[in-house]
């Protein structure tokens, strides 16, 4: 009985979210952006999420010239659909509204080559590729087992080795990308202007100033403070209420 009630509530929630999403879209088309934000945010608070929802929410905040929420929701959409070019393009437009221009320190050498190779696909895609090579390995094994001539057996055996090799690479890439994803803690600055300190205390000297919409990466927690790093590898301490983490 409890399971039936749970299923009923789940279905009701899905229908509510879909109905609310369509209502938000209609409000957006009519340029009632403030009302659309309320509807979209209500869906998010209900526990529903999708790349399309965050993308539309980002668009709505962008129309309202609210840089931090726009960047934040585009980034949330990208977490769900990392290779979506439309989301990437709109994110760049939103980032242009931000005051801070943080340079990206390029990685060099062997580590850059490895990271570039891994970043070609999302970890879910790497997992799918590994599954494909696993299936191919099985097919080659069947061909080898039932091969009627030595030539066929050699051919299928070589195919097995190649498929197994690429399967291992794909599995390793999926695990590495997944670990990198879990370890990385991106966040968006929501305070209009915030002082970043050299130490995790209010009386500490100011290291630099950040403005809303800037992306940072959280390295460490300490009470109400967060140690952050910028894309130019600058580090400092910021109050946790000044940022909003993406994951």
C-alpha positions as CSV (number, residue, x, y, z in Angstrom):
1,X,0.0,0.0,0.0
2,X,2.8,2.4,0.9
3,X,4.5,1.6,-2.4
4,X,1.3,2.5,-4.3
5,X,1.0,5.8,-2.4
6,X,4.6,6.6,-3.2
7,X,4.2,5.8,-6.9
8,X,1.0,7.9,-7.0
9,X,2.8,10.9,-5.3
10,X,5.7,10.5,-7.7
11,X,3.5,10.5,-10.8
12,X,1.6,13.5,-9.4
13,X,4.8,15.4,-8.8
14,X,6.0,14.7,-12.4
15,X,2.7,15.9,-13.8
16,X,2.8,19.0,-11.6
17,X,6.4,19.8,-12.7
18,X,5.5,19.3,-16.4
19,X,2.4,21.6,-16.1
20,X,4.4,24.2,-14.1
21,X,7.2,24.0,-16.7
22,X,4.8,24.7,-19.5
23,X,3.3,27.6,-17.5
24,X,6.8,29.0,-17.0
25,X,7.5,28.8,-20.7
26,X,4.2,30.7,-21.5
27,X,5.1,33.4,-19.1
28,X,8.6,33.7,-20.6
29,X,7.1,34.0,-24.1
30,X,4.9,36.8,-22.8
31,X,8.0,38.5,-21.3
32,X,6.7,38.1,-17.8
33,X,10.1,37.2,-16.6
34,X,9.7,37.8,-12.9
35,X,6.7,35.5,-12.8
36,X,8.4,32.9,-14.9
37,X,11.3,32.8,-12.4
38,X,8.9,32.1,-9.6
39,X,7.4,29.2,-11.5
40,X,10.7,27.7,-12.6
41,X,12.3,28.1,-9.1
42,X,9.2,26.4,-7.6
43,X,9.9,23.4,-9.8
44,X,13.5,23.3,-8.7
45,X,12.5,23.5,-5.0
46,X,10.1,20.5,-5.6
47,X,13.1,18.4,-6.4
48,X,12.7,18.2,-10.1
49,X,15.7,19.0,-12.4
50,X,16.6,18.9,-16.0
51,X,19.1,20.6,-18.3
52,X,16.1,22.2,-20.1
53,X,14.7,23.6,-16.8
54,X,18.0,25.1,-15.7
55,X,18.6,26.5,-19.3
56,X,15.2,28.2,-19.3
57,X,15.8,29.6,-15.9
58,X,19.2,30.9,-17.0
59,X,17.6,32.6,-20.0
60,X,15.0,34.2,-17.7
61,X,17.6,35.6,-15.3
62,X,19.6,36.8,-18.3
63,X,16.6,38.7,-19.5
64,X,16.4,40.3,-16.0
65,X,20.1,41.2,-16.2
66,X,20.8,39.1,-13.1
67,X,24.3,37.9,-13.8
68,X,24.9,35.5,-10.9
69,X,21.7,33.5,-11.2
70,X,22.0,33.4,-15.0
71,X,25.6,32.0,-14.9
72,X,24.7,29.6,-12.1
73,X,21.7,28.0,-13.9
74,X,23.6,27.8,-17.2
75,X,26.4,26.0,-15.3
76,X,23.8,23.7,-13.7
77,X,22.4,22.9,-17.2
78,X,25.9,22.1,-18.4
79,X,26.5,19.7,-15.6
80,X,23.6,17.6,-17.0
81,X,24.4,18.2,-20.7
82,X,28.1,19.0,-20.8
83,X,28.4,19.0,-24.6
84,X,25.3,21.2,-25.4
85,X,26.6,24.0,-27.6
86,X,23.5,26.2,-27.1
87,X,24.0,26.1,-23.3
88,X,27.7,26.9,-23.8
89,X,27.0,29.8,-26.0
90,X,24.4,31.4,-23.7
91,X,26.7,30.9,-20.7
92,X,29.4,32.9,-22.5
93,X,26.9,35.7,-23.1
94,X,26.0,35.7,-19.4
95,X,29.7,35.6,-18.3
96,X,30.2,38.8,-20.4
97,X,27.9,40.6,-17.9
98,X,30.3,39.8,-15.0
99,X,32.8,42.4,-14.0
100,X,35.8,40.1,-13.2
101,X,37.9,38.8,-16.1
102,X,39.9,35.9,-14.7
103,X,42.5,34.4,-16.9
104,X,42.8,30.7,-17.3
105,X,46.3,29.3,-16.6
106,X,46.9,26.8,-19.4
107,X,48.1,23.3,-18.5
108,X,51.2,22.1,-20.3
109,X,53.1,18.9,-20.8
110,X,52.0,15.3,-20.4
111,X,49.2,16.2,-17.8
112,X,47.6,18.5,-20.4
113,X,47.7,15.8,-23.0
114,X,46.0,13.3,-20.6
115,X,43.4,15.9,-19.5
116,X,42.6,16.9,-23.1
117,X,42.1,13.3,-24.0
118,X,39.8,12.6,-21.1
119,X,37.8,15.8,-21.6
120,X,36.8,14.7,-25.1
121,X,33.9,12.8,-23.5
122,X,31.8,13.0,-20.3
123,X,32.3,10.1,-17.9
124,X,28.8,8.7,-18.9
125,X,29.9,8.6,-22.5
126,X,33.2,6.9,-21.6
127,X,31.1,4.3,-19.7
128,X,29.0,3.8,-22.8
129,X,32.1,3.3,-25.0
130,X,33.4,0.8,-22.5
131,X,30.1,-1.1,-22.7
132,X,30.4,-1.1,-26.5
133,X,33.9,-2.5,-26.5
134,X,32.8,-5.1,-24.0
135,X,30.1,-6.3,-26.4
136,X,32.6,-6.3,-29.2
137,X,35.0,-8.4,-27.1
138,X,32.2,-10.9,-26.5
139,X,31.4,-11.1,-30.2
140,X,35.0,-11.7,-31.1
141,X,35.3,-14.3,-28.4
142,X,32.2,-16.1,-29.9
143,X,33.8,-15.9,-33.4
144,X,37.1,-17.2,-32.0
145,X,35.4,-20.1,-30.2
146,X,33.3,-21.2,-33.1
147,X,35.8,-20.3,-35.8
148,X,36.1,-23.1,-38.4
149,X,39.6,-22.3,-39.7
150,X,42.9,-21.2,-38.1
151,X,42.8,-18.0,-40.1
152,X,39.4,-17.0,-38.7
153,X,40.5,-17.9,-35.1
154,X,43.7,-15.7,-35.4
155,X,41.6,-12.9,-36.8
156,X,39.0,-13.1,-34.0
157,X,41.8,-13.5,-31.4
158,X,43.5,-10.3,-32.5
159,X,40.1,-8.6,-32.5
160,X,39.6,-9.8,-28.9
161,X,42.9,-8.3,-27.8
162,X,42.2,-4.9,-29.5
163,X,38.7,-4.7,-28.1
164,X,39.9,-5.7,-24.6
165,X,42.6,-3.0,-24.8
166,X,40.2,-0.2,-25.7
167,X,37.7,-1.5,-23.2
168,X,40.3,-1.1,-20.4
169,X,41.2,2.4,-21.7
170,X,37.5,3.4,-21.7
171,X,36.8,2.0,-18.2
172,X,39.9,3.8,-16.9
173,X,38.9,7.1,-18.5
174,X,35.3,6.8,-17.1
175,X,36.6,6.2,-13.6
176,X,39.1,9.0,-13.8
177,X,36.6,11.5,-15.2
178,X,34.1,10.5,-12.6
179,X,36.6,10.9,-9.8
180,X,37.6,14.3,-11.2
181,X,33.9,15.3,-11.3
182,X,33.3,14.3,-7.7
183,X,36.4,16.0,-6.5
184,X,35.8,19.3,-8.2
185,X,33.6,21.8,-6.3
186,X,32.7,24.7,-8.6
187,X,30.7,27.6,-7.2
188,X,29.4,31.0,-8.4
189,X,29.8,34.3,-6.5
190,X,26.4,35.7,-5.6
191,X,27.4,38.7,-3.6
192,X,27.5,41.9,-5.6
193,X,31.0,42.6,-4.3
194,X,33.0,40.5,-1.8
195,X,36.4,40.8,-0.2
196,X,38.5,37.6,-0.4
197,X,40.8,37.3,2.6
198,X,44.3,35.8,3.1
199,X,43.1,33.9,6.1
200,X,39.6,32.6,7.2
201,X,38.8,35.5,9.5
202,X,37.1,38.8,9.0
203,X,40.1,40.8,10.4
204,X,42.5,39.2,7.9
205,X,44.1,41.3,5.2
206,X,42.2,41.5,1.9
207,X,43.8,39.4,-0.9
208,X,41.5,40.6,-3.7
209,X,37.9,41.5,-4.5
210,X,35.4,39.5,-6.5
211,X,32.0,40.4,-8.0
212,X,28.8,38.5,-8.8
213,X,28.9,35.9,-11.5
214,X,32.5,34.9,-11.1
215,X,33.2,31.2,-11.1
216,X,35.4,29.8,-8.3
217,X,36.4,26.4,-7.1
218,X,36.1,25.4,-3.4
219,X,39.2,23.7,-2.0
220,X,38.5,23.6,1.7
221,X,35.9,24.3,4.4
222,X,36.5,26.0,7.7
223,X,33.4,27.1,9.7
224,X,31.7,29.9,7.8
225,X,34.7,30.3,5.4
226,X,35.6,28.6,2.2
227,X,39.0,28.4,0.6
228,X,38.6,29.1,-3.1
229,X,40.8,29.0,-6.2
230,X,40.3,31.0,-9.4
231,X,41.1,29.7,-12.9
232,X,44.3,31.7,-12.8
233,X,45.2,29.6,-9.7
234,X,44.8,32.6,-7.3
235,X,43.6,31.4,-3.9
236,X,41.9,33.0,-0.9
237,X,39.2,32.7,1.8
238,X,35.6,33.8,1.2
239,X,32.5,33.7,3.4
240,X,30.4,30.7,2.4
241,X,27.2,32.9,2.1
242,X,28.9,34.9,-0.6
243,X,28.9,31.9,-3.0
244,X,26.6,29.2,-4.2
245,X,28.0,25.8,-5.0
246,X,26.9,24.0,-8.2
247,X,27.1,20.5,-6.8
